[in-house]
């Protein structure tokens, strides 16, 4: 179908719907944060990483320095007490103490590495959350494109039915009643009938919902699915993204956050996310 047909039917290119949904979501930022957290997690989890080797060397040095200090104190005490301990025995005792302290340093490192493994796993989890958020936004855009395809099919069916009806009425106006009966029997009746047109129209709107109020006792409606014309304008001191946006079917321009990015401050209302702004360092504002 060409652009003229789309104009007649009101069809919209699904890819343009998808791109419109994705525009302004800052998906690259989620990927970059996911990569950053994953890389940091790898550094904590790899026993041979620069971070872990630096910790190991530092702990071993501290243990060896403590061992050397103990050896010096032991030799000094022996000398002050008048004990004539042969050098060979002193050296053997010092070596044994050094080995013991080296083993202690290695044990301390393994304890520290176990703690780093937990930190690394947490960073990996944070990275996966960023990737999941990006995937969620992409899925929403794909769903919107699918819904538009179904709407286009409904529009096309309606246009074909209208053209067919006009042609039949023009050719055989005296058969209007019979033809009308035939059209209804074929499923081409009104949108409240059970024919194919109604099925296509019903299928074209699988995402109908009752949105939460912009503000209420549960918080502020901040689900990204409620918004459009989204623009990233900055970040808070704690690193939360700040956006300017419009609410769908709502007048005014607002500034705030996307609920999907602040799960610690979000709750669900009618299947959509609300944000308690008292839990984050961003204010919800109406700009105009």
C-alpha positions in Angstrom: 0.0 0.0 0.0 1.3 3.5 -0.8 1.1 6.7 1.1 -2.2 7.7 -0.6 -3.9 4.5 0.7 -2.4 5.1 4.2 -3.8 8.6 4.1 -7.3 7.3 3.2 -7.3 4.5 5.8 -5.4 6.4 8.6 -2.7 3.7 8.7 0.6 4.5 10.4 3.9 2.8 9.7 4.5 0.4 12.6 8.3 1.2 12.6 7.5 4.9 13.1 5.5 4.0 16.2 8.3 1.8 17.5 10.9 4.5 16.9 8.6 7.1 18.6 8.3 4.9 21.6 12.1 4.4 21.8 13.0 8.1 21.3 14.0 9.8 24.4 14.2 6.7 26.6 18.0 6.9 26.8 18.5 3.2 26.0 22.2 3.7 25.3 22.6 5.0 28.9 21.2 1.7 30.2 23.6 -0.3 28.1 26.6 1.8 29.3 25.6 1.5 32.9 25.0 -2.3 32.5 28.5 -2.6 30.9 30.1 -0.6 33.6 28.5 -2.6 36.5 29.4 -5.9 34.8 33.0 -4.8 34.3 33.3 -3.8 37.9 31.8 -7.1 39.0 34.3 -9.0 36.8 37.1 -7.1 38.6 35.9 -8.1 42.0 35.3 -11.7 41.0 38.6 -12.4 39.2 41.2 -13.5 41.7 44.0 -12.4 39.4 42.5 -8.9 38.8 44.6 -5.8 39.6 42.3 -5.0 42.5 42.5 -8.4 44.1 46.3 -8.7 43.6 46.8 -5.3 45.1 44.8 -6.4 48.1 46.8 -9.6 48.4 50.1 -7.8 48.2 49.0 -5.3 50.8 47.8 -7.9 53.3 50.9 -10.1 52.8 53.2 -7.0 53.4 51.2 -6.1 56.5 51.6 -9.7 57.9 55.3 -9.9 57.0 56.0 -6.5 58.6 54.2 -7.7 61.7 56.3 -10.8 61.7 59.5 -8.9 61.3 58.5 -6.6 64.2 57.8 -9.7 66.4 61.3 -11.1 65.5 63.0 -7.9 66.5 61.2 -7.7 69.8 62.0 -11.4 70.5 65.7 -10.9 69.8 65.8 -7.7 71.9 64.1 -9.4 74.9 66.6 -12.3 74.7 69.5 -9.9 74.6 68.2 -7.9 77.6 67.6 -11.1 79.5 71.1 -12.2 79.0 70.2 -15.4 77.1 72.9 -16.5 74.8 70.8 -18.0 72.0 73.0 -19.1 69.0 72.4 -17.2 65.8 71.3 -20.4 64.0 68.5 -20.9 66.4 67.5 -17.3 66.2 67.4 -17.5 62.5 65.3 -20.7 62.5 62.8 -19.1 64.9 62.7 -16.0 62.8 62.1 -18.0 59.6 59.3 -20.1 61.3 57.6 -16.9 62.5 57.9 -15.3 59.0 56.3 -18.4 57.4 53.5 -18.3 59.9 52.8 -14.6 59.2 52.9 -15.2 55.5 50.3 -18.0 55.9 48.3 -15.6 58.0 48.5 -13.0 55.2 47.3 -15.5 52.7 44.3 -16.4 54.9 43.4 -12.8 55.3 43.5 -12.4 51.5 41.1 -15.3 51.0 38.7 -13.8 53.5 38.9 -10.5 51.6 38.5 -12.2 48.3 35.3 -13.9 49.5 33.9 -10.6 50.4 34.8 -9.2 47.0 33.0 -12.1 45.4 29.8 -11.0 47.1 30.4 -7.4 45.9 31.1 -8.6 42.4 27.9 -10.6 42.2 26.0 -7.5 43.4 27.5 -5.5 40.6 26.6 -8.2 38.1 23.0 -8.1 39.4 22.9 -4.3 39.0 24.2 -4.7 35.4 21.6 -7.2 34.6 18.9 -4.9 35.9 20.0 -2.2 33.5 20.0 -4.7 30.6 16.5 -5.9 31.7 15.2 -2.3 31.8 16.4 -1.7 28.3 14.8 -4.9 27.1 11.6 -4.0 28.8 11.4 -0.7 27.0 12.2 -2.3 23.7 9.5 -4.9 24.3 7.0 -2.1 25.0 8.0 -0.4 21.7 7.5 -3.7 19.8 4.1 -4.2 21.4 3.1 -0.7 20.3 4.2 -1.5 16.8 2.2 -4.8 16.8 -0.8 -3.0 18.1 -0.5 -0.5 15.2 -0.3 -3.3 12.7 -3.5 -4.7 14.1 -5.1 -1.2 14.0 -3.9 -0.8 10.4 -5.6 -4.1 9.5 -8.8 -2.9 11.1 -8.6 0.4 9.2 -8.0 -1.3 5.9 -10.9 -3.7 6.5 -13.2 -0.9 7.3 -12.1 1.1 4.2 -12.6 -1.9 1.9 -16.0 -2.6 3.4 -17.0 1.1 2.9 -15.9 1.1 -0.7 -17.6 -2.2 -1.3 -20.8 -0.9 0.2 -20.8 2.3 -1.9 -20.1 0.4 -5.1 -22.9 -2.1 -4.4 -25.4 0.7 -3.5 -24.5 2.5 -6.7 -24.9 -0.5 -8.9 -28.0 -2.0 -7.3 -29.7 0.5 -5.0 -32.9 -1.5 -5.1 -31.1 -4.4 -3.5 -29.9 -2.5 -0.5 -31.9 -4.5 2.0 -30.7 -7.8 0.6 -27.1 -6.7 0.3 -27.2 -5.3 3.8 -28.3 -8.7 5.0 -25.6 -10.4 3.1 -22.9 -8.0 4.4 -24.0 -8.7 8.0 -24.1 -12.4 7.3 -20.5 -12.2 6.1 -19.4 -10.4 9.2 -19.2 -6.9 7.8 -21.7 -5.3 10.2 -21.3 -2.6 12.8 -18.4 -2.6 15.3 -20.8 -4.1 18.0 -21.5 -7.2 15.8 -19.5 -10.4 16.1 -18.1 -10.5 12.6 -14.5 -10.3 11.3 -14.5 -6.5 11.4 -15.3 -6.5 15.1 -12.7 -9.2 15.8 -10.0 -7.1 14.0 -11.0 -4.0 15.9 -11.0 -5.8 19.2 -7.6 -7.3 18.4 -6.3 -3.9 17.5 -6.7 -2.6 21.0 -5.3 -5.3 23.4 -3.6 -2.7 25.5 -6.5 -0.7 26.8 -6.1 0.4 30.4 -7.4 2.8 33.0 -4.4 5.0 33.9 -3.7 6.0 37.4 -4.1 9.7 38.3 -1.2 12.0 37.8 -1.0 12.4 41.6 -2.7 10.6 44.5 -2.2 9.1 47.9 -0.1 6.3 46.4 2.3 8.7 44.8 2.8 10.2 41.3 1.9 8.3 38.1 5.4 7.9 36.7 5.2 4.7 34.6 6.9 5.4 31.2 3.9 3.9 29.5 1.8 6.9 30.7 4.2 9.4 29.1 5.3 10.8 25.7 7.7 13.4 24.3 10.2 12.3 26.9 13.5 14.3 27.1 16.4 13.5 29.4 17.5 16.9 31.0 19.9 15.9 33.8 20.7 13.8 36.8 20.2 14.2 40.5 23.1 14.2 43.0 22.5 10.4 43.6 22.7 9.7 39.8 18.9 9.4 39.1 17.9 10.5 35.6 15.6 13.5 35.4 13.2 13.9 32.4 10.8 16.4 31.0 7.7 14.8 29.5 4.0 15.0 28.7 1.3 12.7 30.0 -0.7 11.0 27.3 -4.2 12.6 27.1 -3.2 15.1 29.8 -2.4 18.8 29.3 0.8 20.3 30.6 4.6 19.7 30.6 6.1 17.9 33.7 9.5 17.1 35.1 10.4 14.0 37.1 11.6 10.5 36.9 10.7 7.2 35.2 9.3 4.7 37.7 11.1 1.8 36.1 14.4 3.5 37.0 13.7 3.9 40.7 12.2 0.6 41.9 13.0 1.5 45.5 10.5 4.3 45.4 7.8 2.7 43.1 4.5 0.9 43.8 1.8 -0.5 41.5 -1.6 1.0 40.8 -3.9 -0.5 38.2 -1.0 -2.4 36.7 1.1 0.8 36.3 3.9 2.2 38.5 3.6 5.2 40.8 6.6 7.0 42.5 6.8 8.2 46.1 9.1 11.3 45.5 9.8 11.6 49.2 12.1 8.6 48.8 14.4 10.1 46.1 16.3 13.3 45.6 14.2 14.5 42.7 11.1 16.8 42.8 8.0 16.2 40.7 7.2 19.5 38.9 4.7 20.9 36.5 6.6 23.1 34.1 3.6 24.6 32.2 
